[in-house]
Amino acid sequence: MLDLIYKNLPVMPEIWVLTMACVILLTGVFFKKQPYLIYILAQLTVIASAWVTMFAYSHTRTVSYFFHDSFIWDHLAIVMKSFTYVVVFFCFMFVKEYNEEHDIPTHEFYVLSLLSMLGMMVLISAANLLTLYLGLELMSLPIYAMVALKRYKLRCLEAAVKYFVIGALASGLLLYGFSLLFGISGSLQLHDIASRLANLSSHQSLLAVCAMVFVIAGVAFKLGAVPFHMWVPDVYDGAPNSVTLFLSSAPKLAAFVLLTRLLLSSLLKYSILWHEMLIVIAVLSIVLGNLSAIVQVNIKRMLAYSSIAHIGYMLLGFCAANQRGYSSAMFYILNYVFMSVAAFGLLTAISRRGVEVTDIKDLAGMNERNPWLAFMMLLVLFSLAGVPPLVGFIAKIGVLEALIQAHLVWLAVLAIIFAIVGVYYYINVVKVMYFSEVESPQRFYVSAESNIAISITGIALLLLGVFPGALFGVCRLLF
């Protein structure tokens, strides 16, 4: 038995998460009035998954395949899973008080979150088209239900229906692209597809290009990039703050791996073509995201449009089509996800009973109501804006350097111009927090646990900006 476990150590984290999701589901049935127990079990599940992953890495350092080459264990999977655990851990820290005070079913939230995290883990380690699709759907389906957890709130139901319908369309596009790739190559394995696409006739190459278009469209839906962004502002705004926090962060890590596996493992032969497609998508995302965010008065919609712009900046790394670009894109998405956790986590933490922070004006006088939280929010917003020495600035610099190395100076200049445009709406929120007065200020109270999470994430954005070398070195080694 022990030999079997050691032989299959890399898949043990997925088995553990699935087992604990079932345990927590049963615990929620029999211990409905003990949400803290369910929270502890959920956090222990994440911590133990991280430990098992590191233990497996210490015993299996080489690239390995499992389940008939459908599951891959490589350095990209290890790093992205580790960051997924960190993000989900902080998400759970932020949402504990919010869920209890806003009547969101506690055990349903944690079970669905863990099942979605399981989908992300499967997707990150997927080595063939079938496993990619299964991981993607396992990641997405629980989130559709999470958006509708406030069943009595019409906006939540509307957002859930929109997300489900558009998500189903995206999955259909992606699956159709997968079916074309399988029909052309005769294989589901990513590495086999790459080798067989290299020897296609002109007619078959045209079908491969059609498959690539459908695949990129499907992945762009999951990332929320223009012109496949329609669901992002409505779902971010309609979902409860705790669900928006989860939705805006961890799934983007898995979607990044999905894009990386498909483009660099299977479709590298057509890099010139997908490079041009990604340039169009990235430019549209940056332009539309920044311009739309300027006119928003709802802070969740503003952050939703800014996320579209940030996805555009991440895609610029792929547009560079070189090692520096790919590593910069990974560095960017890792740090953006952490910034998103900090931003939505802070909004979730201060949305206590009777206080639901949705509009920018709800943050008026925040410096008087809680100076420390205002300072942490200041760090988060300035990092999102790309103000030095915060990590958002370093992430943008890495992408711009990759573009210049690839002789795409015009694209770098355009990115800089709209980065400056984007600074406006972040500074506007800072102005409201520090200089707008409120007649009867109600102090922002957060739990000790949320305060710790806010402080760690906010200070981490500063430290990662000052000392980015280690993380950037890890990203560079993976490409």
Backbone torsions as a table, in degrees:
resi	resn	phi	psi	omega
1	MET	NA	-46.3	-179.8
2	LEU	-64.7	-36.9	178.6
3	ASP	-63.5	-38.9	178.7
4	LEU	-65.3	-40.2	179.2
5	ILE	-65.3	-45.9	-179.2
6	TYR	-65.1	-34.9	179.8
7	LYS	-66.8	-30.6	-177.5
8	ASN	-114.3	30.9	-178.4
9	LEU	-54.4	-42.7	-177.0
10	PRO	-60.2	-21.9	179.2
11	VAL	-97.5	-1.0	-179.8
12	MET	-64.4	-36.3	178.0
13	PRO	-58.7	-40.7	178.9
14	GLU	-65.1	-42.0	179.2
15	ILE	-64.8	-39.7	179.1
16	TRP	-63.9	-46.2	-178.9
17	VAL	-63.3	-42.7	178.8
18	LEU	-62.4	-43.0	179.6
19	THR	-62.4	-46.3	-177.0
20	MET	-70.2	-30.8	175.7
21	ALA	-62.1	-40.7	176.7
22	CYS	-66.8	-40.4	178.8
23	VAL	-63.0	-44.2	-179.2
24	ILE	-66.5	-35.7	177.1
25	LEU	-61.1	-45.1	178.3
26	LEU	-68.9	-37.2	177.6
27	THR	-61.3	-39.9	178.3
28	GLY	-65.4	-28.2	178.5
29	VAL	-72.8	-41.7	-173.9
30	PHE	-94.4	-16.9	-179.8
31	PHE	-129.6	60.5	-175.8
32	LYS	-63.5	-30.9	-174.1
33	LYS	-93.8	16.2	178.5
34	GLN	-127.9	69.1	-178.3
35	PRO	-64.1	-27.0	-178.7
36	TYR	-66.2	-34.9	177.5
37	LEU	-63.3	-42.1	179.7
38	ILE	-65.7	-39.7	178.2
39	TYR	-62.1	-44.4	179.7
40	ILE	-62.1	-43.2	179.3
41	LEU	-63.2	-39.1	179.1
42	ALA	-64.6	-44.1	179.7
43	GLN	-67.7	-38.0	177.0
44	LEU	-64.6	-33.8	177.2
45	THR	-62.3	-44.4	-179.7
46	VAL	-66.8	-45.0	-178.9
47	ILE	-63.4	-44.5	-179.9
48	ALA	-66.1	-34.9	177.1
49	SER	-62.7	-42.1	178.1
50	ALA	-63.6	-41.3	-179.6
51	TRP	-64.9	-43.6	-179.8
52	VAL	-64.0	-38.2	178.4
53	THR	-63.5	-45.1	178.7
54	MET	-66.9	-37.2	177.8
55	PHE	-64.4	-41.2	178.4
56	ALA	-65.6	-36.5	178.7
57	TYR	-64.9	-38.3	-179.5
58	SER	-67.7	-22.1	-179.4
59	HIS	-104.5	-16.9	-178.4
60	THR	-136.1	86.6	-174.9
61	ARG	-91.3	-9.9	-178.5
62	THR	-94.8	161.4	175.4
63	VAL	-67.3	126.8	-177.0
64	SER	-132.3	153.1	177.5
65	TYR	-120.6	145.4	-179.9
66	PHE	-135.5	164.1	177.2
67	PHE	52.5	58.9	178.0
68	HIS	56.9	45.5	176.4
69	ASP	63.5	23.7	178.3
70	SER	-95.2	-9.7	-176.7
71	PHE	-129.7	123.0	-176.9
72	ILE	-110.5	141.4	176.8
73	TRP	-118.9	100.1	179.5
74	ASP	-137.4	179.1	-174.9
75	HIS	-65.8	-34.5	177.6
76	LEU	-62.1	-43.2	179.0
77	ALA	-63.3	-42.2	-178.0
78	ILE	-64.0	-47.6	-177.7
79	VAL	-65.1	-46.1	-176.1
80	MET	-70.5	-35.1	174.7
81	LYS	-64.9	-40.5	-179.8
82	SER	-61.7	-43.9	178.1
83	PHE	-67.9	-33.3	176.5
84	THR	-62.5	-41.7	177.8
85	TYR	-61.1	-44.3	-178.8
86	VAL	-62.2	-44.9	-178.2
87	VAL	-64.0	-46.0	-179.3
88	VAL	-65.7	-37.8	177.6
89	PHE	-58.9	-47.2	179.5
90	PHE	-69.0	-35.1	175.8
91	CYS	-58.6	-45.1	179.9
92	PHE	-64.7	-36.1	177.4
93	MET	-62.8	-40.5	-177.1
94	PHE	-72.2	-35.1	-167.9
95	VAL	-90.3	-9.7	-173.4
96	LYS	-54.5	-56.0	-177.6
97	GLU	-68.3	-39.5	-176.8
98	TYR	-61.2	-47.2	-177.8
99	ASN	-62.4	-40.0	-179.3
100	GLU	-67.7	-37.5	-175.2
101	GLU	-85.2	-16.7	-180.0
102	HIS	-110.9	20.3	172.5
103	ASP	56.1	39.2	173.4
104	ILE	-93.8	124.8	-177.3
105	PRO	-53.2	117.8	-171.1
106	THR	-67.1	-53.7	-174.0
107	HIS	-69.2	-31.4	175.4
108	GLU	-63.7	-41.0	-179.8
109	PHE	-61.1	-48.5	-176.5
110	TYR	-70.0	-37.3	178.4
111	VAL	-64.7	-47.1	179.4
112	LEU	-64.5	-38.2	178.2
113	SER	-63.3	-43.6	-179.7
114	LEU	-68.2	-37.3	176.5
115	LEU	-65.3	-39.3	176.2
116	SER	-64.9	-40.7	176.9
117	MET	-63.0	-36.0	175.6
118	LEU	-61.6	-41.7	176.0
119	GLY	-61.3	-40.6	177.6
120	MET	-62.3	-41.8	-179.4
121	MET	-64.3	-42.1	177.5
122	VAL	-64.5	-42.7	-179.6
123	LEU	-63.6	-41.0	-178.7
124	ILE	-64.5	-33.5	-178.4
125	SER	-100.4	10.7	-177.5
126	ALA	-70.6	137.0	-180.0
127	ALA	-121.2	0.9	172.9
128	ASN	-141.5	170.3	-172.3
129	LEU	-64.7	-38.3	-178.4
130	LEU	-65.6	-44.5	179.0
131	THR	-66.2	-37.8	175.5
132	LEU	-57.4	-47.6	-176.8
133	TYR	-68.4	-41.5	178.5
134	LEU	-62.1	-43.7	177.8
135	GLY	-63.0	-41.5	179.9
136	LEU	-62.3	-45.0	-179.6
137	GLU	-69.9	-37.9	177.7
138	LEU	-65.5	-31.3	175.9
139	MET	-72.0	-40.0	-170.9
140	SER	-82.2	-42.5	-172.9
141	LEU	-59.0	-44.0	176.5
142	PRO	-62.2	-32.7	-179.2
143	ILE	-68.5	-35.5	175.8
144	TYR	-56.4	-42.9	179.8
145	ALA	-70.7	-36.4	-179.1
146	MET	-63.4	-37.1	180.0
147	VAL	-61.4	-30.4	-177.3
148	ALA	-98.7	18.9	-177.8
149	LEU	-63.3	-30.5	173.2
150	LYS	-86.2	80.9	-171.5
151	ARG	-66.2	-24.3	-178.5
152	TYR	-84.5	-3.4	-177.8
153	LYS	-104.1	116.7	-173.9
154	LEU	-61.3	-37.8	-178.2
155	ARG	-63.4	-35.9	178.6
156	CYS	-67.1	-42.6	178.9
157	LEU	-65.0	-41.1	178.6
158	GLU	-62.6	-44.0	179.5
159	ALA	-63.9	-39.5	-179.6
160	ALA	-64.7	-41.5	179.9
161	VAL	-65.8	-44.5	178.5
162	LYS	-60.0	-45.4	-178.2
163	TYR	-64.5	-40.8	-179.1
164	PHE	-66.0	-45.4	-177.4
165	VAL	-65.0	-47.9	-178.8
166	ILE	-69.2	-36.8	176.8
167	GLY	-63.9	-37.8	176.9
168	ALA	-64.9	-39.1	177.1
169	LEU	-62.7	-43.5	179.3
170	ALA	-63.4	-42.4	178.4
171	SER	-63.2	-37.3	177.5
172	GLY	-63.9	-42.9	177.5
173	LEU	-62.2	-45.0	-178.9
174	LEU	-64.8	-42.5	-178.9
175	LEU	-66.3	-36.8	177.2
176	TYR	-64.6	-41.4	175.5
177	GLY	-61.3	-40.6	177.4
178	PHE	-62.5	-41.0	-178.2
179	SER	-65.1	-36.7	176.6
180	LEU	-66.0	-42.4	178.2
181	LEU	-62.0	-41.5	178.9
182	PHE	-66.4	-40.3	179.6
183	GLY	-64.7	-35.5	-179.2
184	ILE	-76.1	-44.7	-172.5
185	SER	-92.2	-25.2	-177.0
186	GLY	74.7	17.0	-178.6
187	SER	-143.8	150.8	174.7
188	LEU	-96.1	-16.4	-176.5
189	GLN	-73.1	134.6	-176.9
190	LEU	-63.1	-42.7	-177.7
191	HIS	-71.0	-32.2	176.3
192	ASP	-69.0	-38.9	179.0
193	ILE	-60.7	-43.5	-179.0
194	ALA	-60.8	-44.1	-178.2
195	SER	-69.6	-34.8	-178.2
196	ARG	-79.6	-27.8	175.9
197	LEU	-68.5	-21.6	-178.4
198	ALA	-70.9	-13.8	-176.4
199	ASN	-124.7	45.2	-177.5
200	LEU	-96.8	153.0	171.6
201	SER	-76.5	170.9	-178.3
202	SER	-62.6	-38.6	178.8
203	HIS	-65.2	-43.6	179.5
204	GLN	-68.3	-32.9	177.9
205	SER	-63.1	-36.0	177.4
206	LEU	-63.6	-40.9	176.1
207	LEU	-65.0	-37.5	178.0
208	ALA	-63.9	-38.3	177.4
209	VAL	-65.4	-40.6	176.6
210	CYS	-61.2	-42.8	177.9
211	ALA	-61.3	-41.3	179.9
212	MET	-62.0	-39.9	179.2
213	VAL	-62.1	-46.3	179.7
214	PHE	-65.1	-39.0	-179.3
215	VAL	-64.9	-46.8	-179.2
216	ILE	-65.4	-37.9	177.4
217	ALA	-62.6	-43.3	179.5
218	GLY	-64.6	-42.1	178.8
219	VAL	-68.0	-37.8	178.7
220	ALA	-62.4	-35.1	174.5
221	PHE	-59.7	-47.0	-177.1
222	LYS	-66.5	-33.9	178.9
223	LEU	-79.3	-21.6	-176.8
224	GLY	79.8	37.9	-179.8
225	ALA	-95.7	150.9	177.8
226	VAL	-69.5	140.2	4.8
227	PRO	-93.6	26.4	-178.2
228	PHE	-112.9	37.9	-171.3
229	HIS	-105.3	1.4	-166.2
230	MET	-56.2	-30.8	-175.5
231	TRP	-79.0	-22.0	-167.4
232	VAL	-61.2	-58.0	-176.3
233	PRO	-64.1	-38.5	-178.6
234	ASP	-67.8	-41.3	-178.8
235	VAL	-72.5	-42.9	178.0
236	TYR	-59.3	-41.9	-177.0
237	ASP	-75.6	-40.0	-174.9
238	GLY	-77.5	-29.9	-178.2
239	ALA	-73.2	153.3	172.4
240	PRO	-58.6	153.2	-176.2
241	ASN	-56.7	-37.6	-178.9
242	SER	-66.1	-37.0	178.8
243	VAL	-72.8	-40.1	177.1
244	THR	-59.9	-38.7	177.4
245	LEU	-58.6	-48.1	-178.9
246	PHE	-68.4	-44.5	-176.3
247	LEU	-64.0	-34.6	-174.2
248	SER	-81.9	-4.7	-170.9
249	SER	-120.1	-84.4	-169.3
250	ALA	-56.7	-42.3	-178.9
251	PRO	-59.4	-25.4	-179.7
252	LYS	-69.7	-29.2	176.1
253	LEU	-65.5	-44.5	179.5
254	ALA	-67.4	-38.6	178.7
255	ALA	-64.5	-34.9	176.4
256	PHE	-63.1	-43.6	178.6
257	VAL	-64.9	-38.6	176.9
258	LEU	-57.8	-46.8	178.7
259	LEU	-63.0	-41.5	-178.5
260	THR	-65.5	-47.5	-179.1
261	ARG	-60.3	-43.6	-174.8
262	LEU	-71.6	-47.3	-174.7
263	LEU	-74.7	-42.7	-173.6
264	LEU	-92.2	-21.0	179.5
265	SER	-97.6	-34.8	-174.1
266	SER	-112.1	-38.5	-170.1
267	LEU	-111.3	24.9	-178.0
268	LEU	-63.7	-28.7	178.9
269	LYS	-59.7	-31.8	-176.5
270	TYR	-102.2	30.9	-176.5
271	SER	-60.6	-33.6	179.2
272	ILE	-62.5	-38.4	-177.8
273	LEU	-75.9	-49.0	-179.5
274	TRP	-70.8	-22.5	173.6
275	HIS	-61.9	-43.7	179.5
276	GLU	-68.8	-38.4	177.1
277	MET	-62.7	-43.1	-178.3
278	LEU	-68.5	-31.0	175.2
279	ILE	-60.7	-45.5	179.4
280	VAL	-63.2	-46.8	-179.3
281	ILE	-63.1	-42.7	-178.4
282	ALA	-65.2	-44.8	-179.4
283	VAL	-64.0	-45.5	178.7
284	LEU	-61.8	-39.3	-179.9
285	SER	-65.5	-43.9	-179.4
286	ILE	-65.3	-45.5	-176.7
287	VAL	-68.2	-54.2	-176.6
288	LEU	-67.0	-40.9	-179.5
289	GLY	-60.8	-48.0	-178.8
290	ASN	-69.1	-43.3	-178.2
291	LEU	-67.5	-38.1	-179.9
292	SER	-71.2	-33.3	-178.9
293	ALA	-67.1	-27.9	-176.6
294	ILE	-60.5	-38.7	-171.9
295	VAL	-90.3	2.9	-176.2
296	GLN	-81.8	139.8	172.8
297	VAL	-106.5	-17.1	176.0
298	ASN	-88.8	121.9	-172.5
299	ILE	-69.1	-30.2	178.1
300	LYS	-69.5	-39.1	176.6
301	ARG	-68.9	-35.7	177.5
302	MET	-62.5	-46.1	179.0
303	LEU	-68.0	-28.9	176.5
304	ALA	-65.8	-47.3	178.1
305	TYR	-66.6	-35.1	177.7
306	SER	-67.0	-31.0	177.1
307	SER	-65.5	-35.0	175.8
308	ILE	-61.8	-43.9	178.6
309	ALA	-63.9	-40.3	-179.5
310	HIS	-67.3	-35.9	174.9
311	ILE	-62.9	-37.2	175.6
312	GLY	-60.7	-43.0	177.7
313	TYR	-64.2	-38.8	177.4
314	MET	-62.6	-41.8	-179.3
315	LEU	-65.9	-22.9	176.7
316	LEU	-60.1	-30.6	176.7
317	GLY	-62.9	-40.2	175.9
318	PHE	-70.0	-31.3	178.2
319	CYS	-63.0	-31.6	178.7
320	ALA	-65.9	-27.2	175.3
321	ALA	54.2	42.5	173.4
322	ASN	-143.8	172.5	-176.4
323	GLN	-60.7	-40.5	178.8
324	ARG	-61.2	-39.8	-179.3
325	GLY	-66.3	-44.8	-178.9
326	TYR	-64.9	-43.5	179.1
327	SER	-67.1	-36.0	176.9
328	SER	-66.5	-38.0	177.3
329	ALA	-63.4	-41.2	178.3
330	MET	-66.8	-43.7	177.1
331	PHE	-58.7	-40.1	-177.7
332	TYR	-66.5	-47.2	-176.1
333	ILE	-67.6	-36.4	178.2
334	LEU	-62.2	-45.0	-178.2
335	ASN	-75.5	-34.3	177.2
336	TYR	-63.9	-42.1	178.8
337	VAL	-60.4	-39.9	178.8
338	PHE	-67.1	-38.9	176.3
339	MET	-64.7	-38.3	179.0
340	SER	-65.7	-40.7	176.0
341	VAL	-59.8	-44.1	-179.4
342	ALA	-64.5	-43.5	-176.9
343	ALA	-67.9	-56.6	-178.2
344	PHE	-70.9	-28.8	176.2
345	GLY	-64.5	-40.2	178.5
346	LEU	-67.1	-41.9	177.0
347	LEU	-62.1	-38.5	178.5
348	THR	-67.1	-40.7	-176.7
349	ALA	-65.6	-37.2	-177.7
350	ILE	-88.5	-3.8	176.4
351	SER	-86.8	79.8	179.7
352	ARG	-91.2	180.0	-178.8
353	ARG	-58.2	124.7	-178.5
354	GLY	87.9	-9.4	179.2
355	VAL	-129.9	105.6	178.0
356	GLU	-114.1	109.4	-176.9
357	VAL	-83.5	109.5	177.9
358	THR	-127.1	-35.7	-178.5
359	ASP	-99.3	157.0	178.2
360	ILE	-61.5	-36.0	-178.1
361	LYS	-65.5	-19.7	177.3
362	ASP	-66.3	-17.3	178.2
363	LEU	-93.1	6.1	-177.8
364	ALA	-58.5	134.0	178.8
365	GLY	67.6	24.6	-176.6
366	MET	-61.8	-32.5	179.1
367	ASN	-63.0	-33.4	177.3
368	GLU	-80.3	-30.9	-175.4
369	ARG	-81.5	-27.8	174.6
370	ASN	-168.8	93.4	-174.0
371	PRO	-59.1	-37.1	-177.7
372	TRP	-67.3	-44.0	177.5
373	LEU	-63.7	-37.2	178.2
374	ALA	-63.5	-39.5	179.2
375	PHE	-67.6	-40.5	177.7
376	MET	-63.6	-41.3	178.2
377	MET	-65.8	-35.2	176.2
378	LEU	-60.2	-45.8	178.5
379	LEU	-61.4	-42.0	-178.9
380	VAL	-64.4	-47.8	-177.7
381	LEU	-65.7	-41.2	178.4
382	PHE	-66.8	-33.4	176.7
383	SER	-68.2	-42.3	175.8
384	LEU	-61.1	-35.5	179.9
385	ALA	-75.6	-17.9	-179.5
386	GLY	86.5	36.2	179.9
387	VAL	-90.1	127.9	177.8
388	PRO	-69.1	151.4	5.2
389	PRO	-97.3	25.3	-176.6
390	LEU	-74.4	164.0	-170.0
391	VAL	-68.4	-25.9	177.6
392	GLY	-60.5	-33.3	177.7
393	PHE	-67.3	-45.9	-179.5
394	ILE	-63.2	-39.6	-179.7
395	ALA	-62.6	-43.1	178.9
396	LYS	-67.4	-39.2	179.1
397	ILE	-61.2	-41.1	179.6
398	GLY	-61.2	-43.0	179.3
399	VAL	-66.9	-41.5	-179.2
400	LEU	-65.7	-39.3	177.1
401	GLU	-62.3	-39.9	179.0
402	ALA	-64.5	-39.7	178.1
403	LEU	-64.2	-42.0	-179.2
404	ILE	-66.4	-39.8	176.9
405	GLN	-62.2	-31.6	179.7
406	ALA	-87.5	7.8	178.5
407	HIS	64.2	32.5	174.7
408	LEU	-107.4	57.7	-175.2
409	VAL	-64.1	-39.0	-178.7
410	TRP	-61.5	-35.4	178.7
411	LEU	-71.0	-37.2	177.0
412	ALA	-65.3	-41.2	178.7
413	VAL	-63.2	-43.9	177.8
414	LEU	-61.0	-41.6	178.7
415	ALA	-62.9	-39.8	179.2
416	ILE	-65.2	-43.0	-178.7
417	ILE	-59.6	-47.2	-177.4
418	PHE	-78.8	-19.6	170.6
419	ALA	-66.3	-38.0	176.4
420	ILE	-66.7	-40.7	176.4
421	VAL	-59.9	-41.3	-178.2
422	GLY	-66.1	-24.7	179.5
423	VAL	-60.7	-30.7	-173.7
424	TYR	-58.3	-50.9	-173.2
425	TYR	-74.2	-22.6	173.2
426	TYR	-73.0	-42.5	178.9
427	ILE	-65.5	-31.2	177.6
428	ASN	-61.7	-39.6	177.5
429	VAL	-66.5	-40.4	177.6
430	VAL	-61.9	-40.8	177.8
431	LYS	-60.2	-44.0	179.5
432	VAL	-63.7	-40.8	-177.9
433	MET	-66.0	-37.3	-170.9
434	TYR	-103.2	-25.0	-172.2
435	PHE	-121.8	-11.6	176.9
436	SER	-85.7	139.1	-178.8
437	GLU	-99.8	149.0	176.0
438	VAL	-124.5	137.9	-171.6
439	GLU	-64.0	-49.5	-179.9
440	SER	-124.0	81.0	-174.6
441	PRO	-64.1	129.0	175.2
442	GLN	-103.9	122.4	-174.5
443	ARG	-62.1	140.7	176.1
444	PHE	-82.7	113.9	176.4
445	TYR	-105.5	135.8	174.1
446	VAL	-130.4	156.1	179.0
447	SER	-68.9	161.0	179.8
448	ALA	-61.0	-37.3	-179.4
449	GLU	-65.3	-44.6	178.2
450	SER	-65.7	-37.5	179.4
451	ASN	-62.6	-39.9	177.4
452	ILE	-64.2	-45.3	-179.6
453	ALA	-62.9	-42.1	178.8
454	ILE	-62.3	-44.9	-177.9
455	SER	-65.3	-42.9	-179.1
456	ILE	-63.6	-47.9	-177.4
457	THR	-66.6	-41.4	-179.8
458	GLY	-64.8	-46.8	-179.8
459	ILE	-68.3	-33.1	178.6
460	ALA	-62.2	-36.0	178.6
461	LEU	-62.9	-35.3	177.6
462	LEU	-73.2	-44.9	-177.6
463	LEU	-67.2	-38.2	177.9
464	LEU	-66.7	-29.1	176.1
465	GLY	-73.2	-35.9	-179.5
466	VAL	-79.2	-36.2	-178.8
467	PHE	-125.8	72.6	-177.3
468	PRO	-86.9	-5.2	-169.3
469	GLY	-59.7	-43.8	-175.3
470	ALA	-64.7	-48.2	-178.9
471	LEU	-65.9	-41.5	179.6
472	PHE	-66.0	-34.7	176.7
473	GLY	-64.1	-39.3	176.6
474	VAL	-62.3	-45.5	-179.7
475	CYS	-62.3	-38.5	-177.8
476	ARG	-68.9	-32.7	-178.9
477	LEU	-71.1	-17.6	-175.1
478	LEU	-86.7	-7.2	-177.4
479	PHE	-128.1	NA	NA
